[in-house]
Amino acid sequence: MSPIRALAPLAFLLAIPAAPAFAQSATTQVRGSFGASSATHDESLLVTFSCTGTPTCAGQFNLVERTQNCSNTIVESNTFTMTGLNLAQSGPLQGTMTFAKANNQYTRLANGACVVAPGATDAQVPYTGSWNLATRTGSITVTADEFFPGTFTADLAPPPPIFPMTVSASIDAVSATVSADIQFRAQDVGRQGSVFVFASAPATIVQGGLEAKAVKLGQARTDKAGETPCVLAQRTSSGQLVALTASQLQAFLSGTLSAQGAAVSVLDNVPTPSVAGATFYVGYGSSAALMLNEGVFRNAATVPGNSVCPMLPYQTALWWNPSESGWGLNLNHQGGTLFGTLFTYDAARAPLWLVMSAGAMQADGQSFTGDLYRTTGPAFNANPFTPIGAGNVTRVGSMTVSFSEANAGMLRYDVNGVQVTKAIQRQVFGTRAANCLPTTDTRSTAANYQDLWWNASESGWGLNVTHQDNTLFATLFTYDPVGRDLWLVMSAGARQPDGSYLGDLYRTAGSPFNSAPFIPIAASDVTLVGSMRLSFADGNNGTLTYTFNGATVTKAITRQVFSTPVSACN
């Protein structure tokens, strides 16, 4: 039986960022996922896809299924098409989703594992729905053989990819074949360079992966007890994953980077158990170290397994929706944990901040989920500042952040039963966003200060810093004189001759967090309340000085460490 045909009906929600206008486009990027589960039969299904274009969207789907009849995880990957995405105006939607070669057959082996035989025909699933242009939301209902509830989110306005890449993959329980066609960026065409294929893989399947010299990239999400580190690895000609440093990575090809791009073999009929849990990447540069430092690489495929490694680069950054200026999300990524601080507004348009302090990486290696809290605490200028306790913390819901690309994702959260879904992307205000990679080094000599900073003796407040070029964007999370949550922002802290960063400090007002559409803030919503200066003694220690409505506050600050490896940004 095809796992696609077994899904029915699926109720999908499209969450599209608000914008002044929306036009049909052959380059529109659509990404999403949906799942299904049956507690009665101990079965589950996760389908993710990425496609380009409207009203017809073409791309790739990936399916991961657990069924009571098979002891292993079933994996499928092939081309995907969705028709009928007429989004230029509000109205009904009707079309078909086509999953290539998904009408397949399972063969159950004597050991209980199943082998997938590719289908001879495609699986076609019709759908109907509606689209609301004003709110950028719509609904789709799919009818098939059985009833599996699910959700779908699509991001129709992501940032451009690092470089264009099309992936073809065929992965099942026995073998894995993945290839990629890449196009070099216009500014790189004609230069000398090398293309690299590498992996972040569970150390237990990597030769030398458990040795001290292996480059640690994070902790794998594992089904087993204990922790499994992920390490930088590359496959040898014999097929063995081997732990390497950046300088030891071998090029897939080298020469002049041409406008025709390159065809890259990532995995060629490789036994799936030998790469289970690894995420494979394709990138290029004049050297492997420069490729990694500049972030010129993309994830090509993740092979499901009992231990799955997180995607690279790390997600430590300031994230936003360009069509909804006024709110944002600071993320700090360490190991398999994501610390998220959401700054937005309450029903009275007053500043509101919420925190997910322990977002755990999920089994797909691309999503993080955790409880969402609202806190109270001492006034911003309390001296001494008494650390907050359990009585100051209220759970208001949960948050999930999922990444379809290194620079694009979806934010889902609920506050006291009110659900919000937003498309997000890294905010870029300099030459480029900082590239953050995992490290176990000290960072004492780091010259990029992008991170979550705090005072360890004053738990309850913090400072998120985004660093691009010679400018810092700093978001301060603290409390007003009556103990209510308050956030302030220095949006353009400029580097001074003495090496410190100085800028104006603002308080803003805006639409309530669940407004649909969210109206971007105007000049009248922004109030200058003082200034902020950040001075750094070294890469790990600094001093925060700010003035808010005439009151001056000075704090010693350090980078907050809650897991390993930490983020090192450049």
Secondary structure, 3 states (H helix, E strand, C coil): CCCCCCCCCEEEEEECCCCCCCCCCCCCEEEEEEEEEECCCCEEEEEEEEEECCCCEEEEEEEEEECCCCCCCEEEEEEEEECCCCCCCCEEEEEEEEECCCCCEEEECCCCCEEEECCCCCEEEEEEEEEECCCCEEEEEECCCCCCCCCCCCCCCCCCCCCCEEEEEEECCCEEEEEEEECCCHHHCCCEEEEEEEEEEEHHHCECCCCCCCCEEEEEEECCCCCEEEEEEEECCCCCEEECCHHHCCEEEEEECCCCCEEEEEEEEEEHHHHCCCEEEEEEECCHHHHHHHCCEEEEEECCCCEECCCCCCCCEEEECCCCCCCEEEEEEECCEEEEEEEEECCCCCEEEEEEEEEEECCCCCEEEEEEEEECCCCCCCCCCCCCCHHHEEEEEEEEEEEEECCEEEEEEEECCEEEEEEEEECCCCCCCCCEEEECCCCCCCCCCCEEEECCCCCCCEEEEEEECCEEEEEEEEECCCCCEEEEEEEEEEECCCCCEEEEEEEECCCCCCCCCCCCCCHHHEEEEEEEEEEECCCCEEEEEEEECCEEEEEEEEECCCCCCEEEEC
